[in-house]
Amino acid sequence: MSVPENIEDLRRNIQLQLADMSRLLEMMSSDDDVVREARASFLKLSVLIGRALDIELQ
């Protein structure tokens, strides 16, 4: 993976990685408590990262 040249590229790359991770977590069975906890934790982390970088998460 190449290093972004500016903050907008960095924000976009982070947004894409968050979306990809979210998609992967959704593919896992939610019957498992660990998976549910991982999803909740990831959602909180996504929101914090979004706020810190001032990006809009979808």
N, C-alpha and C positions, 0 to 999 in steps of 0.2 A: 504494500500500500504506500502510495506516495504522500509526502507531507504537503498539506494545502499551503498555498502561497499567501492567502489573506484570510481574514476572519470570516468573511462570507462563505468562502469555500469550506472552512472548518465547520461553521454552523450547518451548512448543507450536508456535509459528510456525517456529522453527528446525528442529524435528523434522519438520514438514511439508515444509519446503523441502529438507531433506536427502533425504527419501523421494522427493520429486518428481525431484530431480536424479539420484538413484540409478536411478529408473525410466527416465529419459531415456537415461542411459548404457547401460543394459541393452538398449535398442532399437538401439544401434549395433552393426555387425558387429565381432566380436572378432578378425577376421583381421588387422586393422591393429595394428601394434605401438604406435602412438601412442594408440589407443583403449584398449589393455590397460594402458598406463602411466597414462593419465588415470583409468581405473577404480581402479587400485591407489592412486594418489595421493588420489583422492576418498575411498576407504575409510579411509585413514590420517587424512585431515582430519576425516572424520565421527567417528571414534573420539576424536580429540583434542578436538573441539568437545563431544562427548557427555560426556567426562570433565570438561572445564572447566565445563560447565553442569550437571553431575550429572543428565543425562537418559539414559533407557534407549532405545537405538536398536534397531530391529527388523530 
